[in-house]
Amino acid sequence: MPNRQGSRFEPRRAARLRQRSVAESVAAIDATRRTRYVVDGALTPAPEGVSIAESLTFANAAPQRMALSIFPRPNVDDITELADAWGLHPVLVEDLRNGGQRPKLERYGDVLFLVVRSARYLDEAEDLDFAEFHVLLRPNAISVICQDGRWIDGGDGDALPENSRDTVAQGDATLLDDGPLLELGPEAVLYRLLDAIVDGYQPVLRGLAIDKEQIESQVFSGDSAVTERVYRLSQEVIELQHATMSLQDVLELLRAGFDRYAIPEALRAYLQDVADHLTRVTTRVHELREALTQILSVNATLVAQRQNEDMKKISGWAAILFAPTLIGAVYGMNFDVMPELHWPLGYPLAVAAMVALAATLYIVFKRKKWM
């Protein structure tokens, strides 16, 4: 049985964590992979139209070789070819065909499978957009599957250049611009990918922090629409927290395999640096969530205070109107025998009593700041 670490999750909002199947991708798209060869840490042109099996043969033919396959917009044929060339477990193939998974790590023999999620902040919509990546790693080869058709920076995956020597200058600098690190094998590419994803959380945190500051101003200005904005931003922070904390678990599992899989010291130090950055991110995410909880509590208190002030005013005016209403009700009962009913000064005195009582109550409530 394969050693499966991590777990799937049910997406909570279909508009944001869309569970999709590669089989539902546009079938008319031809193979979309981009193949990169690395020899002794240097990028080497890969033949046009090279198959996954051919790239794997090239990588295994000599030491210090590596093949990187990127699938910007994978279709069912891409996954089938990859599964056949790599000899993937059927359960793993099923995972590759399905999106909407939390970051996780699983091992199937000599194949390491990771799910990671990048994030970007959409300023106009005040929303977070997540992109899911499936990464397959084996000796001398690594494959990156862009489940959402986007690259790490949020750009269109189809914009990645075809196989060429100048690929690094055109779009893959994220993974392939450090020759000495690439000499350490496909784990170096994986760690660079994780580093880029973690670094991409920083602008997201800045955008969320700006929203938080704006919300604080709205709360104290008495904006009635702020509550919905607080809840919406809290939901974004919770989703980011789920992504970062799950990624922390992935890094812990990677570090747990250092000795067993003879990971070089240089890569261990690099992953530790990535873990340190992620720890700072998760700390800030936690602080944001706590701050939003406090803001929501303060807003509820302020709303209750404003409602209390409104109730005071309503109660005060009700009391002011009650005294004249009482006098008017007594003299409006139409009895023939009533004190001062036929007295010429009865009506002026009744009206004067109404005004005096109302004025007295108004002054009393005004001094108590109920009006």
C-alpha positions as MATLAB code, in Angstrom:
seq = 'MPNRQGSRFEPRRAARLRQRSVAESVAAIDATRRTRYVVDGALTPAPEGVSIAESLTFANAAPQRMALSIFPRPNVDDITELADAWGLHPVLVEDLRNGGQRPKLERYGDVLFLVVRSARYLDEAEDLDFAEFHVLLRPNAISVICQDGRWIDGGDGDALPENSRDTVAQGDATLLDDGPLLELGPEAVLYRLLDAIVDGYQPVLRGLAIDKEQIESQVFSGDSAVTERVYRLSQEVIELQHATMSLQDVLELLRAGFDRYAIPEALRAYLQDVADHLTRVTTRVHELREALTQILSVNATLVAQRQNEDMKKISGWAAILFAPTLIGAVYGMNFDVMPELHWPLGYPLAVAAMVALAATLYIVFKRKKWM';
ca = [
       0.000    0.000    0.000;
       1.330    3.481   -0.735;
       2.312    5.689    2.119;
      -0.282    8.470    1.966;
       0.331   11.536    4.095;
      -2.124   14.407    4.205;
      -5.808   14.455    3.379;
      -8.318   15.928    0.976;
     -10.890   18.493    1.887;
     -14.299   19.501    0.669;
     -14.222   22.976   -0.917;
     -16.342   25.434    1.028;
     -17.080   27.973   -1.638;
     -17.554   26.755   -5.184;
     -16.693   30.127   -6.686;
     -13.268   30.097   -5.098;
     -12.173   26.484   -4.495;
     -13.598   24.992   -7.669;
     -13.206   21.261   -7.700;
     -12.316   20.539  -11.268;
     -11.283   17.535  -13.259;
      -8.641   17.506  -15.936;
     -11.079   15.483  -17.995;
     -13.342   18.538  -18.025;
     -10.594   20.723  -19.506;
     -10.870   21.785  -23.099;
     -10.157   18.566  -24.956;
      -9.241   20.381  -28.124;
      -6.054   21.758  -26.567;
      -2.960   19.875  -27.647;
      -0.322   18.783  -25.166;
       0.539   21.921  -23.238;
       3.670   20.821  -21.400;
       6.898   22.781  -21.390;
      10.049   20.693  -21.065;
      13.320   21.981  -19.640;
      16.599   20.048  -19.561;
      19.232   20.851  -16.955;
      22.802   19.510  -17.210;
      25.315   20.291  -14.452;
      23.048   23.054  -13.181;
      22.787   24.779  -16.584;
      19.689   25.036  -18.737;
      19.983   23.027  -21.974;
      17.577   23.248  -24.938;
      15.094   20.387  -25.135;
      14.002   19.090  -28.549;
      10.707   20.363  -29.856;
       7.862   17.966  -29.213;
       9.913   15.765  -26.892;
       7.739   13.209  -25.117;
       7.679   12.685  -21.364;
       9.246    9.247  -21.761;
      12.054   10.707  -23.894;
      12.739   13.441  -21.341;
      12.864   10.809  -18.591;
      15.302    8.731  -20.648;
      17.511   11.802  -21.143;
      17.519   12.556  -17.405;
      18.428    8.995  -16.452;
      21.125    8.599  -19.101;
      23.868   10.356  -17.149;
      24.495   11.911  -13.734;
      23.915   15.626  -13.140;
      20.999   15.594  -15.573;
      17.468   16.652  -14.806;
      14.215   17.010  -16.745;
      11.553   19.516  -15.723;
       8.068   19.208  -17.228;
       5.558   22.011  -16.692;
       1.897   21.521  -17.591;
       0.370   25.046  -17.748;
      -3.086   23.769  -18.730;
      -3.132   19.968  -18.503;
      -5.640   17.820  -20.344;
      -6.498   14.174  -19.956;
      -3.939   13.101  -22.570;
      -1.155   14.885  -20.687;
      -1.997   13.086  -17.453;
      -2.298    9.738  -19.216;
       1.085   10.163  -20.912;
       2.682   11.245  -17.638;
       1.178    8.287  -15.780;
       2.405    5.805  -18.391;
       5.922    7.250  -18.605;
       6.391    7.484  -14.839;
       4.481    4.316  -13.967;
       2.244    6.167  -11.513;
      -0.034    4.465   -9.000;
      -3.745    4.557  -10.037;
      -4.680    6.382   -6.821;
      -2.099    9.049   -7.618;
      -3.419    9.380  -11.169;
      -6.879    9.971   -9.738;
      -5.502   12.753   -7.543;
      -3.812   14.363  -10.544;
      -7.114   14.465  -12.360;
      -8.917   16.209   -9.499;
      -8.382   19.642   -8.063;
      -9.698   21.395   -4.980;
      -7.257   19.812   -2.537;
      -5.416   21.245    0.425;
      -1.616   21.247    0.459;
      -0.410   17.737    1.248;
       2.487   15.349    0.725;
       2.331   11.690   -0.256;
       4.913    9.117   -1.320;
       4.298    6.359   -3.843;
       7.475    4.315   -4.046;
      10.182    6.590   -5.446;
       7.636    9.237   -6.484;
       6.935   12.175   -4.186;
       3.583   13.886   -4.713;
       2.803   17.355   -3.354;
      -0.175   19.646   -3.568;
       0.585   23.319   -2.945;
      -1.443   26.491   -3.420;
      -0.260   29.958   -4.318;
      -2.302   33.083   -3.616;
      -2.647   36.546   -5.055;
      -4.621   39.546   -3.853;
      -7.189   41.144   -6.171;
      -7.321   44.745   -5.032;
     -10.413   45.886   -6.923;
     -12.516   42.937   -5.786;
     -10.886   42.770   -2.343;
     -10.622   39.040   -2.864;
      -8.029   36.269   -2.782;
      -7.389   34.110   -5.797;
      -5.740   30.743   -5.154;
      -3.939   28.627   -7.733;
      -3.365   24.933   -7.131;
      -0.229   23.069   -8.204;
       0.433   19.345   -8.233;
       4.133   18.469   -8.109;
       5.623   15.064   -8.906;
       9.227   14.373   -7.971;
      11.468   11.414   -8.661;
      15.241   10.978   -9.113;
      16.410   13.264  -11.939;
      12.909   14.443  -12.909;
      10.179   16.760  -11.691;
       6.773   17.658  -13.105;
       4.663   20.688  -12.162;
       0.955   20.574  -13.037;
      -0.915   23.879  -12.954;
      -4.432   22.785  -12.044;
      -5.904   26.271  -12.494;
      -4.059   27.228  -15.681;
      -2.004   29.900  -13.906;
       1.642   30.211  -12.994;
       3.033   31.050   -9.552;
       2.778   34.807  -10.102;
      -0.879   34.496  -11.133;
      -0.147   34.958  -14.825;
      -1.565   32.794  -17.579;
       0.280   29.481  -17.670;
       0.056   29.393  -21.453;
       2.351   32.426  -21.522;
       5.266   30.270  -20.404;
       7.722   29.979  -23.311;
       8.338   26.837  -25.282;
      11.508   24.797  -24.864;
      14.491   27.065  -25.450;
      17.845   28.007  -24.005;
      16.723   31.480  -22.960;
      13.755   30.181  -20.983;
      15.075   31.595  -17.718;
      15.046   35.134  -19.086;
      11.493   34.703  -20.365;
       9.577   33.294  -17.443;
      11.129   30.479  -15.448;
      13.524   32.522  -13.339;
      11.486   31.449  -10.355;
      12.800   27.899  -10.627;
      15.853   27.815  -12.884;
      18.044   30.854  -12.289;
      20.286   29.366   -9.577;
      22.811   27.068  -11.258;
      24.702   25.912   -8.150;
      21.416   25.000   -6.492;
      20.150   23.145   -9.563;
      23.223   20.913   -9.412;
      21.657   19.365   -6.308;
      18.843   17.807   -8.296;
      15.066   18.096   -8.698;
      14.604   18.744   -4.961;
      16.205   22.125   -5.605;
      13.469   22.963   -8.145;
      10.821   21.844   -5.664;
      12.264   24.014   -2.905;
      12.494   26.991   -5.251;
       8.831   26.464   -6.129;
       7.872   26.398   -2.447;
       9.976   29.499   -1.797;
       8.259   31.387   -4.628;
       4.817   30.425   -3.328;
       5.655   31.504    0.222;
       7.139   34.797   -1.008;
       3.925   35.352   -2.972;
       1.977   35.422    0.295;
       3.673   38.693    1.322;
       1.805   41.011   -1.107;
      -1.393   39.194   -0.131;
      -0.765   40.045    3.519;
      -0.086   43.671    2.623;
      -3.383   43.898    0.750;
      -5.280   42.316    3.648;
      -3.568   44.642    6.136;
      -4.663   47.689    4.115;
      -8.228   46.389    4.077;
      -8.052   45.914    7.846;
      -6.950   49.520    8.371;
      -9.764   50.782    6.154;
     -12.255   48.667    8.065;
     -11.061   50.120   11.367;
     -11.782   53.620   10.031;
     -15.215   52.506    8.868;
     -16.032   50.997   12.246;
     -15.344   54.201   14.166;
     -17.071   56.347   11.552;
     -20.296   54.422   12.114;
     -20.571   52.978    8.594;
     -23.403   50.447    8.706;
     -21.956   48.432    5.790;
     -18.745   47.588    7.611;
     -20.037   44.411    9.249;
     -20.429   42.599    5.951;
     -16.934   43.716    4.912;
     -15.465   42.409    8.169;
     -17.080   39.006    7.674;
     -15.918   38.850    4.062;
     -12.343   39.755    4.945;
     -12.382   37.263    7.817;
     -13.341   34.545    5.351;
     -10.385   35.471    3.142;
      -8.005   35.349    6.089;
      -9.367   31.960    7.185;
      -8.791   30.494    3.725;
      -5.260   31.865    3.660;
      -4.674   30.424    7.108;
      -5.812   26.993    5.928;
      -3.424   27.159    2.966;
      -0.411   28.302    5.000;
      -0.915   25.936    7.911;
      -1.332   22.971    5.572;
       1.841   24.028    3.780;
       3.610   24.070    7.133;
       2.649   20.431    7.559;
       4.105   19.687    4.125;
       7.412   21.312    5.039;
       7.539   19.347    8.274;
       7.073   16.109    6.348;
       9.810   17.109    3.916;
      12.197   17.825    6.773;
      11.305   14.512    8.395;
      12.648   12.756    5.288;
      16.015   14.515    5.170;
      18.041   11.643    6.588;
      16.052    8.846    5.019;
      16.406   10.279    1.507;
      19.937   11.734    1.938;
      19.006   15.352    1.218;
      22.180   17.512    0.864;
      22.945   20.007    3.615;
      22.627   22.943    1.222;
      19.044   21.953    0.396;
      18.254   21.398    4.059;
      19.360   24.944    4.819;
      17.340   26.261    1.892;
      14.171   24.512    3.035;
      14.739   25.774    6.571;
      14.839   29.301    5.179;
      11.555   28.659    3.370;
      10.087   27.310    6.617;
      11.212   30.434    8.495;
       9.514   32.671    5.927;
       6.361   30.599    6.140;
       6.372   30.828    9.927;
       6.400   34.625    9.684;
       3.533   34.451    7.193;
       1.425   32.174    9.397;
       2.114   34.435   12.379;
       0.889   37.491   10.493;
      -2.150   35.606    9.240;
      -2.986   34.613   12.806;
      -2.558   38.222   13.951;
      -4.847   39.405   11.160;
      -7.501   36.921   12.154;
      -7.279   37.960   15.805;
      -7.422   41.636   14.832;
     -10.526   41.080   12.724;
     -12.156   39.224   15.602;
     -11.456   42.202   17.869;
     -12.722   44.635   15.238;
     -15.934   42.648   14.953;
     -16.336   42.728   18.733;
     -15.696   46.479   18.871;
     -18.142   47.037   16.017;
     -20.806   45.030   17.837;
     -20.209   47.112   20.976;
     -20.458   50.381   19.044;
     -23.624   49.228   17.292;
     -25.132   48.296   20.664;
     -24.176   51.723   22.048;
     -25.762   53.495   19.093;
     -28.880   51.387   19.468;
     -28.953   52.211   23.177;
     -28.722   55.915   22.401;
     -31.544   55.566   19.901;
     -33.642   53.729   22.461;
     -33.032   56.504   24.980;
     -34.285   59.082   22.510;
     -37.299   56.990   21.584;
     -38.103   56.394   25.271;
     -37.683   60.081   26.083;
     -40.027   61.228   23.324;
     -42.512   58.542   24.311;
     -42.494   59.813   27.905;
     -42.873   63.425   26.733;
     -45.870   62.538   24.611;
     -47.378   60.336   27.328;
     -48.223   63.173   29.783;
     -50.250   65.305   27.286;
     -51.855   62.134   25.956;
     -52.952   61.166   29.471;
     -54.547   64.576   30.144;
     -56.189   64.596   26.730;
     -57.519   61.060   27.280;
     -59.076   61.962   30.668;
     -60.869   65.017   29.307;
     -61.857   63.184   26.156;
     -64.054   60.594   27.904;
     -67.227   62.732   27.310;
     -68.691   62.438   30.838;
     -71.204   65.136   31.763;
     -70.010   65.509   35.330;
     -66.264   66.183   35.431;
     -64.183   68.741   37.329;
     -63.805   71.966   35.426;
     -65.649   70.494   32.439;
     -67.784   73.613   31.998;
     -65.255   76.018   33.486;
     -64.141   78.686   30.960;
     -60.476   78.300   31.971;
     -60.544   74.493   31.852;
     -59.351   74.169   28.274;
     -56.484   76.718   28.544;
     -55.322   75.150   31.800;
     -55.403   71.635   30.306;
     -53.332   72.764   27.318;
     -50.958   74.656   29.599;
     -50.536   71.556   31.778;
     -49.739   69.488   28.684;
     -47.095   71.956   27.483;
     -45.608   72.359   30.973;
     -45.302   68.624   31.537;
     -43.814   68.069   28.081;
     -41.319   70.927   28.534;
     -40.346   69.711   32.020;
     -39.721   66.171   30.791;
     -37.746   67.467   27.791;
     -35.467   69.519   30.057;
     -34.959   66.570   32.418;
     -34.090   64.180   29.562;
     -31.889   66.788   27.910;
     -29.815   67.155   31.093;
     -29.504   63.381   31.285;
     -28.366   63.403   27.626;
     -31.237   61.275   26.524;
     -32.239   63.798   23.864;
];
